[in-house]
Amino acid sequence: MVTATLRIAESILLVAYVSFLGLGVPAPTTDWGAMLSKGITYTYDGSWWLILPPGIAIVLVVCAINFLGDGLRDAFAVKGR
């Protein structure tokens, strides 16, 4: 269970990274990496705030899943002396 939660967080980061590079899901479907990539193109026009929502969403979701995995690890850990 713990490994699965950590792998989910890694998968989210991998999909966002690949989509940011333009190698992810096709154009009609959107994801956080594609949103970051589009937002980066508008930062030069003064709309730097467009990268904040997808960036914050990625950080919050990945941290939440990692904290869930840590909590599961602590809950299932064998308490030794």
N, C-alpha and C positions, 0 to 999 in steps of 0.2 A: 504494500500500500504506500509506504513512504517513497520507495523508488518510483512508483507510478506518478505520484504528485510532483516529484522533482523532474521527471521526464516531461510531464505536461508543460511545466514552466520553460524547460529547454526548448520544447517544440514551438511554443508561442514565440519565443525569441528568434528561433531559426526561421519561422515563416515570415515574421516581420522583417528580418534581415534580408532574406531572399527577395521579398516583395519590394523592399526599399531599393534593391539593385535592379529591379525591373524583370526579375526572372520568376516571379511568383504566380499567383492566380491570374487568369485572364482579365481584361479590362472591365467588362460589365460588373464583375464582382469586386467589391472593395474590401480592403483590410487595412490594418494600422500601418503596415510598412508602405503601402502605396499612398496612404494619406500623408505620411511623413515625407515621402519623395515629392509629392505635389506641393506640399507646404514649403519645402526647401527652395523650390523654383520661385515662389512668391516672396521669399525673404529679401531678395534683392530689390523688390518693389516697395519695401517698407511694411509688409504684412508678416512680420516675424512671428506674430502670435498664432499663426495657423499651424505651427508645429507643436504647440503646447498641448492641445487636447489628445491627439493620438499618442504623443510621447508620455504624457502623464498616465493615460490609460494603460499603456504597456507596462510602465513601472509599477503602478498600483496592482494590476492583475498578477504580474509575476511575483511581486513581493507577497501578496496575499496567498498565492498558491505555495510559495516557499514556507511561509509561516504555518500554513496548514500542514505541510509535510513535516516541519519541525515539531509541531504539536502532536502529530500522530506518532512520530518517533519517540517523543518523551512519554506518551501515554502507553505505548506498547513495549517500552524498554524494560528489561528485567532489572529490578532493583537489587543490586548486590551490596555486599558489605564493603 
